[in-house]
Amino acid sequence: MSGFQERKAFQAYPSTGSLLGLAQAGLTPSLQLHGALSLLTFGAARVTDRVELKDWLWPSGIVLNTWAAFLAHKAAESPNSTVLDALIRLPWPHKLLLGGVTAWGTRLFYRIATRSAARKGDDPRYTAVKKEENFWYKALLSLFLPEAIFQSIISLPFTLPFRLGAIQPEGRGVAYQSGPEPQIAEIYRGLAVGLFCTGFALEVLADHQLEEYKRQEAEEPQGGLNKSGVWSIVRHPNYLGDFLVHLAFPFLLLSSSATNQIDPILTFLGPLANYAFLRYVGGDKETEQSQKDRYDHDAQRGDTAAAIKAREFVDYREAENSFWPKPKEITNRWTWIAISCGAVGVLVEKAIRGQLF
């Protein structure tokens, strides 16, 4: 493709500077996909009486949306090529994006699904809300479809690069002319990889340490809460890790001449929406209210272990922040373990990139 043709093709895509361009390129296809998936999940949840099925959809729906955007672009740009060929031709940032989203979503889906299968019942967070009058008549509009809207916005950094057609090889055409300086690009890319690997490590460590604690409690009950490991940094290290993972992708897009023409305001909407959900809708606020209610209810019924957890929960909330670490956590070795995972990730990515290019 000549430079003139590249420029013409690039300009044919809707501008992300307008609401119409945003709707055409990003939100409308995502809303359609996530809305349809939410309707199907609601039906399955109603039949099985398990609200937690919507949690299964959270990671899987975002991954499906990202790959759907990639496959739609492939079908439009190179319909006769194989998926593997299309993947090989992707610029390096797009490979990192697809790989990162898939790794995050697959791990989280496995975690949610296996925990759900082991529990053999609905998540305790939803047991109480299902007792509300006419719960299932309201759940579609109050729980399932609102999450579809959040997922559509959160997916923007993953889908816009494909739906805007920003796949020009780096170093060619308009995309290159507006690209960042190499030193700036390196900083953005390092920041993106570091944030992703740090966040991913926090999620993995938090889940592993919590499961190990539960296993030890089953063998030798001690009572109380797990407050060790990364759980000594904040009360919800898994949510903090999830936010850092999502925050990484807009910086990744800024690092590349193939994607940095996308308005950063749009791509940063994704992690901001994710943050709002984790803090104020379905994350730490919902989780902690459910914990408090369960501990207090069981303690009143004479459950000694629950009484211990209720007391420790109050102390834990005073000692550690819910989401953002306190300044004192700079001396916490687990803080540095997580950061070190991010640093190692930066070095590994740089080494692999050096071998490929």
HELIX and SHEET records of a PDB file:
HELIX    1   1 GLY A    3  GLN A   11  1                                   9    
HELIX    2   2 LEU A   19  LEU A   22  1                                   4    
HELIX    3   3 ALA A   23  LEU A   27  3                                   5    
HELIX    4   4 THR A   28  THR A   48  1                                  21    
HELIX    5   5 LEU A   53  GLU A   77  1                                  25    
HELIX    6   6 VAL A   83  ARG A   89  1                                   7    
HELIX    7   7 TRP A   92  ARG A  119  1                                  28    
HELIX    8   8 PRO A  124  THR A  127  1                                   4    
HELIX    9   9 VAL A  129  LYS A  131  5                                   3    
HELIX   10  10 PHE A  135  ALA A  139  1                                   5    
HELIX   11  11 LEU A  140  PHE A  144  3                                   5    
HELIX   12  12 LEU A  145  ILE A  154  1                                  10    
HELIX   13  13 LEU A  156  ARG A  163  1                                   8    
HELIX   14  14 GLY A  173  GLN A  177  1                                   5    
HELIX   15  15 PRO A  182  GLU A  219  1                                  38    
HELIX   16  16 GLY A  229  SER A  232  5                                   4    
HELIX   17  17 PRO A  237  LEU A  254  1                                  18    
HELIX   18  18 PRO A  264  ALA A  276  1                                  13    
HELIX   19  19 PHE A  277  VAL A  281  3                                   5    
HELIX   20  20 ASP A  284  GLN A  300  1                                  17    
HELIX   21  21 THR A  304  ALA A  319  1                                  16    
HELIX   22  22 PRO A  327  THR A  331  5                                   5    
HELIX   23  23 ARG A  333  LEU A  356  1                                  24    
END                                                                             
